[in-house]
Amino acid sequence: MKLTRRITLAAFAGVLALGTAMPAYAADLIAIITPSHDNPFFKAEAVGAEAKAKELGYEALVLVHDDDANKQSELIDTAIGRGAKAIILDNAGADATVAAVQKAKDAGIPSFLIDREINATGVAVAQIVSNNYQGAQLGAQEFVKLMGEKGNFVELVGKESDTNAGIRSKGYHDVIDDYPDLKMVAQQSANWSQTEAYSKMESILQEGVISGNDTMAMGAYAALAAANRKDVIVVGFDGSNDVRDSITSGGIKATVLQPAFAQAQMAVEQANDFIKNKKSPEKEKQLMDCVLVNGENAAKLETFALKN
């Protein structure tokens, strides 16, 4: 009896020791993968998704692919290896991403895409994107009004591999091209980069600039200011705090807000529903409308959302 009791107590003590030596059980993991956080839009996505994941009781793994499809594939391998329950992804290319998302699906990990679509359906559980065409038309209508329906202008376009770049450009031109006295004298890709936009604008100063995103708009405006051309009309797209500040100080004239923060949080909520209830959204592709931001409402803009 005493020997049995001593053995039992020793075994129990061993279990306790083992328990204290092992790490605590981690919460279920959600991987959040976006382009570089140097762009405040992508940082807002990551911050919004991470906050919602933690609110819902998950551990968040935040990763950056830098718009490199190979790096993105490696990061998805990392998410698979870590046993992620879901992936929230702002992808690195409409075509290049399909195989990576399929790889996650084959490993039993659902993907919820934000901001950028891929050229396939049925691979991701959801693709939650801004209505870029609608937003671009809003921006173009404001640009036409600000330009007085005439003058020479430059268009700054984003990455060619990014579907959004083409959609926004088409939305711009489907409005602007109806005004024959508005003449596009240059169309340059600045790859969503502020630095590239600055260098491109140094040599193509014109009366107006319509930009595919706010980062390029900021670069263009900086080049114009350096050339003492603060009279040039600049319109962006995204709704960043930097452009808000420029608008309120009389610099850039307008932007188009796409709800990055809300979009990312919606993706996490849908991922949570899928993980816990095996419930998919009614539609894979979901569009969120954009909002024009100008001098009238810029003061209400905060981190890609309009405050009441």
Sequence and secondary structure as in RCSB ss.txt:
>XXXX:A:sequence
MKLTRRITLAAFAGVLALGTAMPAYAADLIAIITPSHDNPFFKAEAVGAEAKAKELGYEALVLVHDDDANKQSEL
IDTAIGRGAKAIILDNAGADATVAAVQKAKDAGIPSFLIDREINATGVAVAQIVSNNYQGAQLGAQEFVKLMGEK
GNFVELVGKESDTNAGIRSKGYHDVIDDYPDLKMVAQQSANWSQTEAYSKMESILQEGVISGNDTMAMGAYAALA
AANRKDVIVVGFDGSNDVRDSITSGGIKATVLQPAFAQAQMAVEQANDFIKNKKSPEKEKQLMDCVLVNGENAAK
LETFALKN
>XXXX:A:secstr
 HHHHHHHHHHHHHHHHHHHHS      EEEEEES TTSHHHHHHHHHHHHHHHHTT EEEEEE TT HHHHHHH
HHHHHHTT SEEEE  S TTTTHHHHHHHHHTT  EEEESS  S SSSSSEEEEE HHHHHHHHHHHHHHHHTT 
EEEEEEE  TT HHHHHHHHHHHHHHTT TTEEEEEEEE TT HHHHHHHHTT   SEEEESSHHHHHHHHHHHH
HTT TTSEEE SB  HHHHHHHHTTSS BEEE  HHHHHHHHHHHHHHHHHH    S SEEEE  EEE TTTGGG
B SSSB  
